[in-house]
Amino acid sequence: MQRSFSIELPSLVPLQLPSRMETHLWYILPDEVKNTSLLKHYSQLLSPSEKDKVVRMRGNVLKKNALLARTLVRTTIARYQTNNAVDPRSLMFKKNMYGKPEVDWQNHKNCNNPPLHFNLSHTDSLIACGVTVHVPVGIDVEDKERKIKHDVLAFAKRFYSTDEVNFLSTIPDPEVQRTEFIKLWILKEAYVKALGKGFSATPFNTFTIQSKAGTEGGYNLRETSEMAVNSLEETKKCNGEWKFALLELADSHYAAICIEDDQASEESPMRVIVRKTIPFVEDELISESKLL
């Protein structure tokens, strides 16, 4: 059921859809959004159920970040409907059988653009949304300075594959080891989110992320013997090619992106376009890069 709106919103700058093997990554720094009237404006974008979830969050920081996360998703998706303008308030969402959010495009029959895929990730100090058109996307972000309470190797043995644990054990510097643990974690998280099945359906120890030989920042995915598949369709999905990107955001966070390799890409590198935003206020192009 479509909602009716009486308040007119400022227009969002429309953008061309991402091309094949291209990911657009948008992020917000919550500490930079301080205007109370702007936050109230953002709350008008949310559905009643989204508003209710924000209100039920404990503490003002969590409430604000939940509001910004939903605002980022709605305004980002609305930017790309360049042939038929989409009010960010009109977007409706659904979840797949594993709980991954998707846009419910059936409620936008006049929208002829290819359906966008999106994925959201956040920390207390950064919220990011990745967007693709032709392929599923998963993203994860983490603070570069995040401390690990447990012994890194002991923690890795609980969640990582044997090869990944062996790789970490070869790093003598504790700080470098912590950093590599975090990078592996967000790369694995991005893959699980792109696959769309969640952690319980795809445990981290059932696959290995490893650096791609001869590349800078390139990664490969390899299933371990523990990987279990229940059908031919799932087998093909697990054996599909995946592209990864690892980058820094705002000098304070690592971000990992995973997309399913489009067979038409002919092994083209993933192109990543990063933008920082305060919706309806300012957008800043941060970088355009190709990562294998």
Salt bridges, closest charged atoms under 4 A:
GLU22 OE1 - HIS24 NE2 2.85
GLU22 OE2 - ARG271 NH1 2.41
GLU32 OE2 - LYS276 NZ 3.16
GLU50 OE2 - ARG70 NE 2.82
GLU50 OE1 - ARG74 NE 2.91
ASP52 OD2 - ARG56 NE 2.95
ASP87 OD2 - ARG89 NH2 2.78
GLU142 OE1 - ARG146 NH1 2.75
ASP163 OD2 - ARG222 NH2 2.23
GLU164 OE1 - LYS188 NZ 2.84
GLU175 OE2 - ARG178 NH2 2.54
GLU180 OE2 - LYS183 NZ 3.61
GLU234 OE1 - LYS197 NZ 3.40
GLU248 OE1 - LYS144 NZ 3.17
GLU260 OE1 - LYS237 NZ 3.12
ASP262 OD2 - ARG20 NH1 2.22
ASP283 OD2 - ARG79 NH1 2.82
GLU288 OE1 - ARG271 NH2 2.38
